[in-house]
Structure formats: structure tokens, C-alpha cells
Amino acid sequence: MAAKLAHHLHRSGVAARGLAADLDALQAALQEPWSNGPVEGQINRLKLIKRQMFGCAKFDLLRRRVLCIA
């Protein structure tokens, strides 16, 4: 049990050091009114459609499906 706790504390320390190393970017992300979330969502949607259609069709059908769903 103690070893497991020590492992989790070590991992938390690694994460904290990573955040501290990029503190300026973290502060900017929290203060800015805009986000790239909508863009990331569209990329995720496109990748999902591509995975579903793998090996099924060529680009023209993929294009029609992406534009139809959007």
C-alpha cells in the first residue's frame, strides 16, 4: 500500500513540475477568452469518420460523408 501511494505521489510531482515548467502558457490559457476546443472537436469527428470508413471507399465518398454530417 505504501509503495502504491509513493508511486502516485511521484507521478503527481512529475505532473506538477511539468506545469511549473510551462507556467506562462498555463496562465495564458486560463486568462484568454478563446479556445481551440471547437477545432479539436472537428478534427476528432473527422478522424472518427475516417476510422469508420477505413478500406471502404475512396476520397469522394469520404468527402460527401463529412460534408453531409457537418
C-alpha positions as CSV (number, residue, x, y, z in Angstrom):
1,M,0.0,0.0,0.0
2,A,2.8,2.4,0.9
3,A,4.6,1.7,-2.4
4,K,1.4,2.4,-4.3
5,L,1.0,5.7,-2.5
6,A,4.6,6.7,-3.1
7,H,4.2,5.9,-6.8
8,H,1.1,8.2,-7.1
9,L,2.9,10.9,-5.2
10,H,5.8,10.6,-7.5
11,R,3.6,10.9,-10.6
12,S,1.8,13.9,-9.1
13,G,5.2,15.6,-8.6
14,V,6.1,14.9,-12.2
15,A,2.9,16.5,-13.4
16,A,3.4,19.5,-11.1
17,R,6.9,20.0,-12.4
18,G,5.6,19.9,-16.0
19,L,3.0,22.5,-15.3
20,A,5.6,24.7,-13.5
21,A,8.0,24.5,-16.4
22,D,5.3,25.9,-18.8
23,L,3.7,28.3,-16.4
24,D,3.4,31.2,-18.9
25,A,1.4,29.0,-21.3
26,L,-0.8,27.8,-18.5
27,Q,-1.5,31.3,-17.3
28,A,-2.3,32.5,-20.8
29,A,-4.7,29.5,-21.4
30,L,-6.6,30.4,-18.2
31,Q,-6.8,34.1,-19.0
32,E,-7.6,34.2,-22.7
33,P,-11.3,34.2,-23.7
34,W,-10.8,32.0,-26.7
35,S,-10.1,28.3,-27.0
36,N,-9.2,25.8,-29.8
37,G,-11.7,23.3,-28.4
38,P,-14.1,23.6,-31.4
39,V,-11.3,23.0,-33.8
40,E,-10.1,20.0,-31.9
41,G,-13.7,18.7,-31.9
42,Q,-13.9,18.9,-35.7
43,I,-10.6,17.1,-36.0
44,N,-11.8,14.4,-33.7
45,R,-15.0,14.0,-35.7
46,L,-13.2,13.7,-39.0
47,K,-10.8,11.1,-37.6
48,L,-13.7,9.1,-36.3
49,I,-15.4,9.1,-39.7
50,K,-12.1,8.1,-41.4
51,R,-11.7,5.2,-38.9
52,Q,-15.2,4.0,-39.6
53,M,-14.7,4.1,-43.4
54,F,-11.2,2.5,-43.5
55,G,-10.9,0.4,-46.6
56,C,-14.5,1.0,-47.7
57,A,-14.3,3.8,-50.2
58,K,-12.2,6.5,-51.8
59,F,-11.9,10.2,-51.1
60,D,-15.0,11.3,-52.9
61,L,-17.3,9.2,-50.6
62,L,-15.4,10.3,-47.6
63,R,-15.8,14.0,-48.7
64,R,-19.6,13.5,-49.2
65,R,-20.0,11.9,-45.8
66,V,-18.0,14.6,-44.0
67,L,-20.0,17.4,-45.7
68,C,-23.3,15.6,-45.2
69,I,-22.8,15.1,-41.5
70,A,-21.5,18.6,-40.8
